[in-house]
Amino acid sequence: MRIIGTYSSVLPDGQIAEAKWDDGQKKIDYQDGSVAGSCDTVLSANNLSLISGTSVNWDLYDLSESGNDIGHGIGQDNLGLTQCNARIYNLFLKNWGEAKASAGSLVVGAAASGEWPGFLEAGSTVTLLTDTEMALICEGPSGMPVDSSEPNLKIAATGGAVVFGLNYISCSQ
């Protein structure tokens, strides 16, 4: 992942003020396996939808909550395999916007029970407006822990229907 950019501003007298930034490139290579620092689980769901005013609790541990069906049944990943995650290394969320007729905001966090404490304080939320995305990237082998008693990442639609993507890489041990 790398973030680079240039901002240019032309002043009234014709001078150009320019600001450049580059956070450098970071490559993280997780080896195959089921021990800390290794990756044995991937979930990619890029066409999920919610009607305005509704929500779903994504059970990041085993996808066992109602609404966690990404095509093969509750509890199964893209290949129809059973999910079990003890740690998440990267989590990517996207509110697609006009490209997929997403008109509302995607509100992440504040599950009523079993809330995942991976990156938000209890009861806190992050709002992704249309055409925005969010990435959580953990560099260490411990990842962001997921416990079977606190696995829920609530995702809600407000102000209109949303089409969103949920993707992560993780480890079962």
N, C-alpha and C positions, 0 to 999 in steps of 0.2 A: 504494500500500500504506500502510496506517495501522494502528497498534496503539494502542488505548485501553482503559482499564479502571478499575474502581472496586473497592476492597476495603473492606468495612465489618466492624467487629467491635464487638459490644455487650458492654460491660464489666459485671461483676457489679452495679455500682451504677446501671446503666441508661444511663450515658454511652455515646456512640457515637464510636468512633475510626474515621476514614475516610481512606483514601489514594487519591488519583486520579492517573492518569498519562495522558499523551498525547504520543506521539513526533512529532506533527505529520503532515501529509499531504505525501507526495512524489509528484509526477507525472512520469513519464519517458515521453516520446513518441519512439519510434524511427521514423524516416521509412522508407518503402519504398526498397529499394535494396540494392546489393551492395558498398558501401564501408564502411569503419569508421564506426560510429555509426548505421548503417542496419540494417534487418532484412529479410531475404528468406526466412527459414526458420522454420517453427513445427512443433513436434511435440507432439501431445496423445494420450497413451495412458493411459487411466484404469482399465482393467480387466485388468491384467497379473497373472499368478499364478506362484507358485513353491511347490513342495512343500518341506516342512521338510528342511533339510540340503542343499538344492540352491542353485545360484547361476547368475547370468548376467553376462557382461561386456557392458555397453552401450557400444558403440563410438560415442562422441559425434561423431566425425569423419564417418563415413559409414554407420553401422549395418550394418557388414559381418560382425560376429561372429555365431556360432551363437546362436540364441535372440533375435535382434533383429528378428523379424518381428512387426509390429503389425497385420497384416492384408492387406498387399499383397506380401509377400515380403521377404526379407532385403535391406537397403539402401534400402528405399522408405518414404516417409512416409505420412501418412494419406490422401493423394490418389494414392498410387502413384508419386510423383515420387522421383527419386534424391536422397539426402541428401548434403550436403557442408557441414561447418561449420568455419570457421576461428576463430570466437569465439562464445561463449555469453553472452547478456546476463542472462537470468533462467532459473533452473532450479528446478522445484518437484517435490518428492517427497512422496507420501502413503501411509501404511500405513492402509488403510481400516478395519480392525477389524470389529466385528460387523455393520456396515451391509452388508458384502459377504463375510461369513464368513472374515475374516482373523483368525487366532488367534495367529500367531507374531510375532516381531520381525523387522524389516527392517534388515539390517546393510549399510551403504554404505561402500565403500572397500576397500583392500588387494587390488587385482587382482594376480594372479601375474605378469603381464607387460603392458607397455605401459600402466601405470597413469597415469590422468589426474591431473596435479598441480594442477588448477584451484582446489582449496580445501582439500585435506588433505595433510599430510606423508606421504611414502611409507610404506606399511604401516599407516597410521592408519585407524580406522573411526569411524563415527557410527551409533548404533543408534536406530531409530525404533520405539517400542513401538506396540501397536495403538492406533488412533484418534489418531495423531500425524502431523504434517506438517512439512516443512522447505522453506524458500525461500532461495535464493541470488540476490541482486539486485545487479547491477553498474551503477553510475551512469555510468561513463565510456564514451566511444566505443570504447576498446580492448577492452572486455568481458573475459571470462575466456578466454584463448587455448586453442585445441584444435589439437594437432599430429597429423598422421597416424601418427607413431611412438609417441605416448603418449595415445591417446584413450579408454582403457577405464575405465569407472566400474563397479566390481563391485557387484552387488546380490545379497544372500543372504538366505535364510529360515532362522530358527532358532526352535526351540521350538514349531513348528507351521507349517502352510501360511499363506502370505500372499497377499493381493490388494492390489496397489499401483498408484499412478499415477505416471507420469513425464511431465513436461511441460517444454518449454523454448522460448525464442525465441532466434534466433541469426542469424549472418551468414555467408555462404559465402566472403567475402573477408577 
